Amino acid sequence: MNQILKTGQRVTTDSSRVECVIGDFLGGGGQGEVYRAEMDGRQVALKWYLLSCATARQRASLETLIRKGAPTNRFLWPVELVSSPGIPGFGYIMALREPRYHGISSLMKRRIDPSFRALATAGFGLAHSFLHLHSQGLCYRDISFGNIFFDPQSGEVVICDNDNVTVDGDPASGILGTPRFMAPEVVRGDALPSTQTDLFSLAVLLFYLFMVHHPLEGRRELAIHSFDLPAMTRLYGTDPLFIFDPADRSNEPVPGHHDNALLSWPIYPQFLRELFTRSFTEGLRNSEHGRVREGEWRAAMIRLRDSILYCSACGTENFYDADALRARAGDPGGCWACGAPIQLPYRLRIGRSTVMLNHDTRLFPHHVDEQTPNDFSSPIAEITVHPEHPGVWGLKNLSAEKWCFSKPGDPTPLEVLPGRAMRLDSGVRINFGKLEGEVRV
């Protein structure tokens, strides 16, 4: 392949006039090529456009994005334009994606095996990031496998290819999206990409993340003999049907063909399944008001993280499902992996949240103050084990604030100073300052 730029070649940033030295070729696509580069002593990524794509409009769009800045630090956002007198066209600088991040295609191919906690954290990061993007009046246009990466250990996400982000409603961009991720109205040609169509693409991406399957590919897909454009238009545009639609089972998953979906769907709590059902039933029919918003997904991902518990027999992650618990008269059921009866750990009811208190549970600022931004970087509490009595569990105060707690039957408040721990017992009430929680079993 004849690359546009060569190793060792030098280009210059337009605003700060810093020289960039071209390094390894990282990949190419329909718009241009991406290289590793060195800029001011640090490694960055540099995208250089093919001459046909290096238009005045693309340059103006990049200037707007650079001026606005990244909505969150999860976007590998354009930071400076670059050019060179001896090379036709232009490019831009962005942060270099770290090797720890993998594409969702790696999940589909079972090259990585993230925990449910990592998946929920990734889902939160995606919903949070697109909420901030959309709140700035911007539309991503092409939410899909190729643009989203996550760390399978921590769940942290990065969002790439942000040079196609446009102002919501801008009709001039030619990017419609990626097949299988485009909203039905875009597939039909009835609408152009917008924040509303982004919501559909986000729901598809999240479904893939948790179910490792497409939400519209069931029995009808198997009946297609020639997967050509008219067939794809019917399946994803004119006649889409959710594979778990409760009112129409004609597109349900088929055993032996759609086993990922069949296995994964019942594992998750009812509240998450209800959001997916709404996304791909009402959200198919009513693009304006039927789709799940980013804030709802974000809240659901936090709740999903808080619902995780471990099977005492095999150690597999399961979920606390309050709806299923009520339906089964208090029976938590069996482990989805080994079938052993689930033993519920202590759980903390605090505000509107229920948090499973596992051996590795941590509480964060948003748990004890609902006005605090969601952030998993600085825990304010963690579960700990008594050093001399392994069967005694406690909650350690990692914050800088004093807590108070009271034991059942004894209203006398006791203090938990920073760095100290209190014993977990059913009925203990903890005052964290803004909110009070109760330990249950």
C-alpha positions in Angstrom: 0.0 0.0 0.0 1.3 3.5 -0.9 1.0 5.5 2.3 0.4 9.2 2.1 3.0 10.0 4.7 6.4 8.3 5.3 8.2 7.4 8.5 10.4 10.4 9.6 8.4 12.9 7.6 7.6 16.2 9.4 4.3 18.1 9.5 3.4 21.2 11.6 0.4 22.0 13.8 -1.4 25.0 12.3 -2.1 26.9 15.6 0.9 26.2 17.9 3.4 25.6 15.0 4.8 22.5 16.8 6.5 20.0 14.6 5.3 16.4 14.4 7.5 13.5 13.3 5.6 10.7 11.5 6.1 7.2 13.0 4.3 3.9 12.4 1.4 3.5 10.0 -1.6 2.4 12.2 -4.4 1.9 9.7 -6.4 3.4 6.9 -10.0 3.8 5.9 -12.3 5.5 3.4 -11.4 9.0 4.6 -7.7 8.8 5.3 -4.8 7.2 7.2 -3.8 7.2 10.8 -0.2 7.2 12.0 1.7 7.3 15.3 3.6 10.5 15.6 5.8 12.3 18.1 4.8 15.8 19.1 6.7 17.9 21.6 8.3 14.8 23.1 5.0 12.8 23.5 3.3 10.1 21.4 0.1 11.1 19.6 -2.1 9.8 16.8 -2.3 11.7 13.5 -5.0 11.3 10.9 -4.2 12.5 7.4 -7.1 12.8 4.9 -7.2 11.5 1.4 -7.2 14.4 -1.0 -10.8 13.7 -2.0 -11.8 14.1 1.6 -9.6 17.1 2.5 -12.4 19.5 1.7 -12.9 23.1 3.0 -16.0 21.9 4.7 -14.2 19.1 6.5 -11.6 21.6 7.6 -14.2 24.0 8.9 -16.0 21.2 10.8 -12.7 20.2 12.5 -12.0 23.8 13.5 -15.5 23.9 15.1 -14.8 20.6 17.0 -11.4 21.7 18.1 -12.8 25.0 19.4 -15.6 23.3 21.3 -13.3 20.7 22.9 -14.1 17.1 23.9 -17.4 16.6 25.8 -15.7 14.2 28.2 -12.2 12.8 28.5 -13.5 9.5 27.0 -13.4 11.0 23.4 -10.2 10.9 21.5 -11.0 14.3 20.2 -9.3 16.4 17.5 -7.0 18.8 19.3 -5.0 20.5 16.4 -5.0 20.7 12.7 -1.7 19.8 10.9 -0.4 20.5 7.5 2.9 20.7 5.4 3.8 22.8 2.4 5.1 19.8 0.6 2.1 17.4 1.1 -1.3 18.0 -0.4 -4.3 18.1 2.1 -4.2 18.3 5.9 -4.8 16.2 9.0 -5.3 16.5 12.7 -3.8 15.4 16.0 -5.6 13.4 18.7 -4.6 11.3 21.7 -3.2 7.9 21.0 -5.4 4.9 22.0 -3.7 2.8 24.6 -3.1 -0.9 23.9 -5.3 -2.0 26.9 -8.4 -0.9 25.0 -10.2 -3.5 22.8 -12.9 -3.2 20.3 -16.3 -4.8 20.9 -15.6 -7.1 18.0 -13.1 -8.8 20.3 -15.9 -9.5 22.7 -18.0 -10.9 19.9 -15.1 -13.2 18.9 -14.4 -14.3 22.5 -10.9 -12.9 22.4 -11.7 -11.1 25.7 -13.8 -12.2 28.7 -14.8 -9.1 30.7 -16.7 -9.4 34.0 -20.2 -8.1 34.3 -18.9 -5.3 36.4 -16.6 -4.2 33.6 -19.5 -4.5 31.1 -21.7 -2.3 33.3 -18.9 0.2 33.7 -18.4 0.3 30.0 -22.2 0.8 29.5 -22.1 3.6 32.0 -19.2 5.3 30.2 -20.9 5.1 26.9 -24.2 6.5 28.1 -22.4 9.2 30.1 -20.2 10.3 27.2 -23.0 10.5 24.6 -25.2 12.3 27.1 -22.6 15.1 27.3 -22.0 15.0 23.5 -25.8 15.4 22.8 -26.1 18.1 25.5 -23.7 20.3 23.4 -26.1 20.0 20.4 -23.8 17.5 18.7 -24.6 14.3 16.8 -22.1 11.4 16.6 -23.8 9.9 13.5 -21.9 6.6 13.4 -22.1 4.8 16.8 -20.8 1.3 16.0 -18.2 -1.4 16.6 -15.4 0.3 14.8 -15.5 3.5 16.9 -15.9 2.2 20.4 -13.1 0.6 22.5 -13.0 -0.5 26.2 -10.7 -1.9 28.8 -12.0 -5.5 29.6 -10.4 -5.2 33.1 -11.8 -1.9 34.3 -14.6 -1.2 31.8 -13.2 2.2 30.8 -14.2 3.3 27.3 -12.7 5.5 24.6 -14.6 6.8 21.6 -12.7 7.3 18.4 -13.3 8.7 14.9 -14.8 11.9 16.2 -14.0 14.0 13.1 -17.5 13.1 11.7 -19.3 14.5 14.7 -21.6 17.4 13.5 -24.1 19.8 14.8 -27.4 18.0 15.3 -29.6 18.5 12.3 -26.8 19.4 9.9 -27.9 17.9 6.5 -24.6 18.4 4.7 -22.6 15.5 6.1 -22.7 12.4 3.9 -22.1 10.0 6.9 -25.3 7.9 7.4 -23.9 5.4 9.8 -22.9 1.7 9.8 -25.2 -1.1 8.6 -26.9 -2.9 11.5 -26.5 0.2 13.8 -28.5 2.7 11.8 -32.0 3.6 13.0 -34.8 2.2 10.9 -35.8 5.7 9.7 -32.3 6.2 8.4 -32.3 2.7 6.7 -35.6 3.6 5.0 -34.3 6.9 3.8 -36.9 8.8 5.9 -34.4 10.7 8.1 -30.8 11.8 8.4 -28.7 11.0 11.4 -29.5 13.0 14.5 -29.3 12.7 18.3 -32.6 10.7 18.1 -31.0 8.2 15.7 -27.9 8.2 17.9 -30.1 6.9 20.7 -31.1 3.9 18.6 -27.5 3.1 17.7 -26.5 3.4 21.3 -29.2 0.9 22.3 -28.0 -1.5 19.6 -24.4 -1.1 20.8 -25.4 -1.8 24.5 -27.4 -4.9 23.4 -24.3 -6.2 21.7 -22.2 -5.5 24.7 -24.5 -7.5 27.1 -26.1 -10.1 24.8 -23.3 -10.5 22.2 -26.0 -10.5 19.5 -28.0 -8.0 17.4 -31.5 -7.2 18.8 -33.3 -7.7 15.4 -31.6 -10.8 14.1 -33.7 -13.8 15.0 -35.9 -16.3 13.1 -36.5 -13.8 10.2 -32.8 -13.5 9.6 -32.5 -17.3 9.1 -35.2 -17.2 6.5 -33.2 -14.8 4.3 -31.4 -16.7 1.6 -29.7 -13.7 -0.1 -28.6 -11.1 2.4 -28.6 -8.3 -0.1 -29.6 -4.7 0.2 -33.4 -5.2 -0.1 -33.3 -8.0 2.5 -31.3 -5.8 4.9 -33.7 -2.9 4.3 -36.6 -5.1 5.3 -34.9 -6.6 8.4 -33.5 -3.3 9.8 -35.7 -0.7 8.2 -39.2 -1.4 6.9 -40.1 -4.5 9.0 -37.8 -4.6 12.1 -38.9 -6.8 15.0 -37.2 -7.2 18.3 -36.1 -10.8 19.0 -37.7 -10.7 22.5 -40.8 -8.7 21.5 -43.4 -9.8 24.1 -46.3 -9.2 21.7 -44.9 -10.9 18.6 -42.6 -14.0 18.9 -42.2 -14.5 15.2 -38.6 -13.2 15.2 -37.5 -15.0 18.4 -34.0 -16.4 18.7 -33.5 -19.9 17.3 -31.6 -22.5 19.5 -28.3 -23.6 17.8 -28.1 -20.3 15.8 -28.7 -17.5 18.4 -27.4 -19.1 21.5 -25.7 -16.0 22.9 -28.9 -14.2 23.1 -30.8 -17.1 24.5 -28.3 -17.7 27.2 -27.6 -14.0 28.1 -31.2 -12.6 28.2 -32.4 -14.4 31.3 -29.2 -13.6 33.3 -29.9 -9.9 33.6 -32.3 -8.2 36.0 -35.8 -7.3 34.8 -35.1 -3.6 34.9 -32.4 -3.9 32.2 -34.5 -6.2 30.0 -37.4 -3.8 30.2 -35.2 -0.9 28.9 -34.0 -3.1 26.0 -37.6 -4.1 25.3 -38.7 -0.5 25.2 -35.8 0.5 23.0 -36.7 -2.1 20.3 -40.5 -2.1 20.5 -41.7 1.5 21.2 -38.4 2.8 20.1 -38.8 1.2 16.7 -42.3 2.7 16.3 -41.8 6.1 17.9 -38.4 7.6 17.2 -39.3 10.9 18.8 -40.5 9.8 22.2 -40.1 6.0 22.4 -36.4 5.7 22.8 -34.5 5.3 26.0 -32.5 8.4 26.9 -28.8 8.4 27.8 -29.6 9.4 31.4 -31.8 6.3 31.8 -29.1 4.0 30.5 -26.6 5.7 32.8 -28.8 5.1 35.9 -29.4 1.5 34.8 -25.7 0.8 34.5 -25.0 2.1 38.0 -27.9 0.0 39.3 -26.6 -3.0 37.4 -23.1 -2.6 39.0 -24.7 -2.3 42.4 -26.8 -5.5 41.8 -23.8 -7.8 41.3 -23.4 -10.7 43.8 -21.3 -13.9 43.7 -22.4 -17.5 43.7 -21.0 -19.0 47.0 -20.5 -22.4 45.2 -18.7 -21.4 42.0 -17.9 -17.7 42.4 -19.7 -16.6 39.2 -21.2 -13.1 39.1 -25.0 -13.1 39.3 -27.5 -10.3 39.8 -29.8 -9.3 42.6 -33.2 -8.8 40.9 -35.8 -7.3 43.3 -38.6 -7.9 40.8 -37.8 -11.6 40.4 -37.4 -11.9 44.2 -40.9 -10.6 44.8 -42.3 -12.8 42.0 -40.7 -15.9 43.7 -41.9 -15.0 47.2 -38.4 -14.1 48.4 -36.5 -17.0 46.7 -33.4 -15.6 45.0 -33.2 -18.6 42.7 -30.1 -20.5 41.5 -26.8 -19.5 39.9 -27.1 -19.2 36.2 -23.7 -20.9 35.7 -23.9 -23.9 38.1 -27.4 -24.0 39.4 -26.5 -23.8 43.1 -29.0 -21.8 45.3 -28.0 -18.1 45.5 -27.1 -16.9 49.0 -27.8 -13.2 49.3 -25.0 -11.2 51.0 -25.7 -8.2 53.2 -27.1 -5.4 51.2 -27.3 -1.7 51.8 -30.6 0.2 51.1 -29.6 3.8 50.7 -31.7 6.5 49.1 -33.1 5.0 45.9 -30.3 2.4 45.6 -29.7 -1.1 46.8 -26.1 -2.1 46.9 -24.9 -5.7 47.3 -22.2 -5.8 50.0 -19.8 -8.3 48.5 -16.2 -8.9 49.5 -15.0 -6.4 46.8 -17.8 -3.8 47.1 -16.9 -0.1 47.2 -19.2 2.8 47.7 -18.7 6.0 45.7 -19.7 9.7 46.3 -22.9 9.3 44.3 -24.1 6.6 46.7 -24.2 8.9 49.7 -25.0 12.2 47.9 -27.4 12.0 45.0 -26.3 15.5 43.8 -22.7 14.3 43.3 -21.6 13.5 39.7 -21.2 9.8 39.0 -17.5 8.9 39.4 -15.9 5.5 40.1 -12.4 6.8 40.6 -12.4 7.7 44.3 -14.3 5.3 46.7 -15.6 6.6 50.0 -16.1 3.2 51.6 -15.2 -0.5 51.1 -16.1 -3.8 52.5 -13.4 -5.2 54.8 -12.9 -8.4 56.9 -12.0 -8.4 60.6 -8.3 -9.3 60.8 -8.8 -11.8 63.6 -12.3 -13.1 62.8 -12.7 -14.0 59.1 -16.4 -14.4 59.4 -17.0 -10.8 60.6 -17.5 -8.3 57.9 -17.3 -4.5 58.2 -17.7 -1.3 56.2 -14.5 0.9 56.2 -14.8 4.7 56.0 -12.5 5.9 53.2 -13.8 9.4 53.2 -12.7 12.5 55.0 -16.0 12.7 56.8 -17.3 11.2 60.1 -20.3 8.8 59.9 -22.7 7.9 62.6 -24.5 4.6 62.9 -27.0 2.9 65.3 -27.6 -0.7 66.0 -31.1 -2.3 65.9 -33.0 -1.6 69.2 -30.5 0.9 70.3 -30.9 4.5 69.1 -27.6 5.6 70.6 -25.5 7.0 67.7 -21.9 5.6 67.4 -19.2 7.3 65.3 -17.2 5.9 62.4 -14.1 8.1 61.9 -12.2 8.3 58.7 -10.0 5.2 58.3 -12.1 3.1 60.7 -14.6 0.4 60.1 -18.0 -0.6 61.5 -19.4 -4.1 61.8 -22.1 -5.1 59.4 -25.3 -6.5 61.0 -28.8 -6.6 59.7 -30.8 -3.6 60.8 -27.8 -1.3 61.3 -28.6 2.2 60.2 -25.7 4.4 58.8 -25.9 8.2 58.5 -23.5 9.3 55.8 -24.4 13.0 56.1 -26.7 13.6 53.1 -28.3 10.2 53.1 -29.0 7.4 55.6 -28.7 3.7 54.7 -29.9 0.5 56.3 -28.1 -2.8 56.2 -30.3 -5.8 55.4 -29.8 -9.5 54.8 
